[in-house]
Amino acid sequence: MRFSLGWMIVGSLLVSACSNQAGSAPATSSKPATGSSGGAGGGGPIGSTPTGAASPLESSDVDASPVPIELGVAKLTPENTKIEFVGTHTGNKPDPRTGGFAKFSGAAEVDSDGKTLKSVSVEIETGSLWTQMQPLTAHLNAPDFFDTREYPAAKFESTQIAADGDAGQVTITGNLTLLAATKEVSFPANVSISGEGLTLKAKFSIDRAEFGMDKLVERVEKTVSLTVVIGEKTQPQQGPGGLGSARGGPGSAPGAATGDGKK
């Protein structure tokens, strides 16, 4: 599976929190990863099932609508796929924060005869990230976290998809590029392929610090939970002030471009 994530991605993906009322971080509860284009490599692949208070969105548990397959490929867009994350504060009051990405494109290659998933790739426009809080959205765009001016894209590209024994259960392994680092990640997924098309559901976590997103770890957990669903439309949960952006989009907060965290 390939995810061209600007994180999941991955997340991708991924993420963090903003001071005061907004705060959440993409993180990963995983092992050291292999390979890097700007970070230390070594060790096994990143990726695991979610742990702790940062659980993926419950909406991912609803039935997905199959994405049509044409000439062996299902095209992935925000109209039929969603990539979301949950980050938490450190300490006894985690205050989980939910977010996701509104703009991305990708493709899932399918063997329709054998009913198997062959590969997945996704590229995410990191500046399209959204959260339920405008100050948090602005802070995540800033250099403390996604630094979307410097790194406008994140991506995932699968290298192996292995069946896990149970029907529809697979383990997806591939390269996730986030900020300046490319790391190998591995995570479980539930895949269904029929005459109507493809659906996929995956819940896992990553360590944001292993991709160089290592700021404010004393306030925001490094581990971030991710949910990826092929078969559900992206539905940004717009918070007060709109979808803020460090690039000066609607609702952007003062100081967002410099990452000073002032909201």
N, C-alpha and C positions, 0 to 999 in steps of 0.2 A: 504494500500500500504506500502511496506517495502523498505526502501532504506538503504543498508548497505554501507554507504558512509564513506570514510576516511577523507562528508559533504556532497540529495539531494538530501539528501542530501539533497543534498540537495540538494552544497552546497551545506551535505554538507554541500549545500554547502553553493558562500561564499566569498568575498576575498578582497585583499588589494592592496596597491601600493608601488612602490619602489621610493626612492628618485631620484632626477634629472629627467631623461627622462621617467622613468617607474613609474607608481603609480596607484594603484587601490586596493580596499579592498572589501572583502566579507562582507556584512552587512545585516541587516534586519530591515525593517520598521514594527515592529510588537509589540504585547503586551508581557508582561512577560509570560514565559512558565511554564508548570508544570514539576515536576520531574527533577532530576539531579543526575549525577554520578560524581560530581566534581564541581557543580555550584549551585547557589541558585535556588530554585524552586518557585512554587506558581504562581497563576494567570491563565489566559486563554492560549490557544495554540498560538504559534508563526505562522506567515504566513499571507501574504496578496498579493493583486495584486501589480505589480510594481508601484512605484511613482518616481517623480523627473527625473533627467537627465539619470539615469542608467537604460535604457530600455533593455530588452533581445534582442538577436540577431534577425534580420529580417529573417534570413534563416529559422527560426522555423515556418514561415508562409507558407512555401511551402508544397505541398501535401506529406504526409508520405506514405511509403510502408508498408503494414501490415506485422507484424512479425508472422510467422506460430505458431499455437497452437498444441501441441502434448500432448495427455493424460491430457488435461485441463491446460497445463502450456506453457507459452511463455518464452523461455530463453532469457535473456537480456545480450547483449555483446556490445562492441564498434562497431561491424559490423552492428548493427541494432538499436542502441540507442545512444543518446547524452545527456550529462549533461554539461551545460555551465553557466557562470556567467558574470556579468558586475559590476565593482566597479568604484567609482568616487572619485575625490579629493574634499575637502571642498572648500568653497569660490565661487567666481564668474567664475572660470575657472575649471569646473569639469573634463574635459579630460577623458571621460569614457574609461575604459580598459576592454577588453574582454579576457576571458580565459575559460578553461574547464579541463576535465580529460580524459586521453587517455586509462586508464586501470581500468576496473570494471567488476563486474558480478552480475547478479540478476535473479529474476524470477517473473513473473506475473501470478497469478492463476486466471483462467477464468471459469465461468459457461457458456459453449458454448450453452447449450440449452436455458438458460434464457438470453443469450447475456449480461451478467453482469461481471464486474471486481470484484473479491473476495478479492485479496490481492496483494501487490507488495513488493518486498524486493530487495535492492541493496547494494552491498559492494564496496567501492571505494578505490583504492590504491592512497593515497593522494600525494605520490611522483611522480605520473604520470601527475600532473597538468601542463598545458601549458598556455602560453600567447603569445601575438604578440611581446613581448619584452623580450629578454634573461635576462637582469638585473632584471626585474620585476619577471620573473619566479623564479630566484634564491632567491630573497627576500621573495617571498610567501612561499617558502620551509623552510625558516628560522624561528627561535623562535618567531619573531615579529608577525607571522601570523599562518600558518598551522603547523609549527614545525614538519615536516614530519619524522624526525629521531625518535622523542619521540612518535609520534602518526601516525603510517604508514597507518592507515585505518580509514575511516569514514563510517557510515552506516545509512540507514533508513529502518524502518520496519513498515508497516501499521498496524493500530489497528482497523480502521473503514473506510468504503467507503460508502457514502450515496448519493443517487440520489438527484439532485437539482430540479427536475421537468421537465426541458427541456430535450429532447432526447439526450443522450450522455453526459450530464453535471453532474459531480459528485463533491463532496467534499471529499478529502482524508485526513485522520488524522492518525498520527503515531508518532513514536519516532525517532528522529534524533540524532545521536551521532557524535559529532565533538569535537576534542581535548579531554578533560576529562569530558565533560558535555553531558548528555542526556536530551533532551527537547522534549516536545510534540509540533508538528507543524501541521498546517491545511492549506490546499490550494485547490483552484479550479482546475479542469482538464476537458478536453474534451476527451472522450473515444469512440472508435468505434470498434465493434467486428463483424466480418463477417466470411464467409466460408474461406476467404483468410488469416485471422488472426486478430491481435490486433494492433491498433494504439492508442497513447495517447499523448496529448500536454498539458503542464502546464507551466504557467508563474506566478511567485510570488516573494516575497522578504523575507529576514530574517535579523535579527540584529546580526551581528557577535559578538558583545560585550557580548551578552547573553550566548554565548558559551565559554566565557573566551578569545576570540580573541579581546582584548581591547587595543592593542598598537596603537600608532600614530593616535588616533582619532582626533587630532587637524589638521591632514593633509589629512586623508582618511575617507570618510563617513562610519558610522557604517552600514548603510543599503546597502545590496547587492542584486541585482536582479538575479534571477535564471530562467533558461529555461531547461525543461526536455522534451525530445521528444522520444517516442518509435515509431520507424519506420523511423528514419533518422540515417545514419552512422556518427560516430564521425570523424571529419576532423580537426585535430589540425592546427591552423594557425601559422605555425612556423615563429618566428621572427628572426632578425639578430643574429647570433651566435648559432642557434639551440635551442632545448628544454633544457634550462639550468636546473640544479638540485643541491640542497644543498648537495646531496650525492656524488657529484663529477662526475656527468654524463657529457655528451657532452655539452660544452658551459657553464659550471658552472662558476660563477663569483667569484673573490677573495672576501673572507669575507662572502660568502653565508652560509657556515656551522655554522658560529658564529652569524649570524644575525646582523652584525654591519652595514649593509646597504651600504657598500662601493662598488661602481660599477665602 
